[in-house]
């Protein structure tokens, strides 16, 4: 049975239509985006039409391949550009502010999405998966990741280490290029603050044509199969 809350006024992001708007702004075909991101044309078409779910890893892969800030995928509408970050920037989030992305395994609420060119991406995560089998394939993306458990208990699975259980008030910092997954354990809800860094948060003007060479599948991080049950343990 799901622990997902009901009745909350969610501000739900729709990254599929934004992906299409960004592609058209750049004058690209689906094949051009496929060459830069490594996603098949059919998958990209399904993404644009809301037929394929977009989690953080997929959006980070799109933002890197298309040279756009990850935050624009959670904006009310595609942003044509934003001035370079100066001193004194701030973003205030209250209650259920932020942009929501939900998958079968977890829900991510991206905060401070009104700011581009951020050095890190803050996310409130609620984990639904109750086993690593339910979570599915482990995820990986560029940069580093910090997760602080706000409520309940969280089990962190990685490709290189044995699973570790974290209670409320405990945290973990790791290289997010290492395949990883989150599982809720114990009773009740499992919520955490996750902060991600990486190339995907660089600001690139959306209306400027990308003059660089296309990025192939090898230049971006892709999901990998979950680790074997007895993964090697590092001391």
C-alpha angles and dihedrals in degrees: 000000000000122000092205113136119240132209096034117138096239122195096216120200120223104202094166097071090040090054089054092047092051092048092051092046088058093045092239130150121222087257090059092054090045090055091051099043106028093235115132116252091244091054092049091050090052090048092054091049095047095248094119124053117240115214127181095273094052093046091047089052091050093047092051095046094045094041095235132129113265090228094070090069088067099043123112087247136356109287118226093210145312133221119261113276114268134182120295100034117154141165125199122204123189131186109324095356116138135062119293127219117178129191132174090265104040148352121237122199108194113211131206091022090155088073123074127193092042119168090221139014118235116208135178106214128196112192119214101171112102097190137027088245089058091047090054124192116022116246132229136178139161123285132026132300136214121191125187118187111232101176136008124354130305131199116206117206122193136174094242105037139049114259114278125205119219125193126203109295094028127105147189133209120196147150104275089207083077109090108254145166139189127228127185113229133184126021128321133010124340115211131167142174110237124189119193129189130190149105092297091078096061117120116242121172106250098213094054115096114241105248094183126099117274116271116234129210091271093063096062135059116255130193114268133205115274118265124269115266093254102045117176113268122224119209 
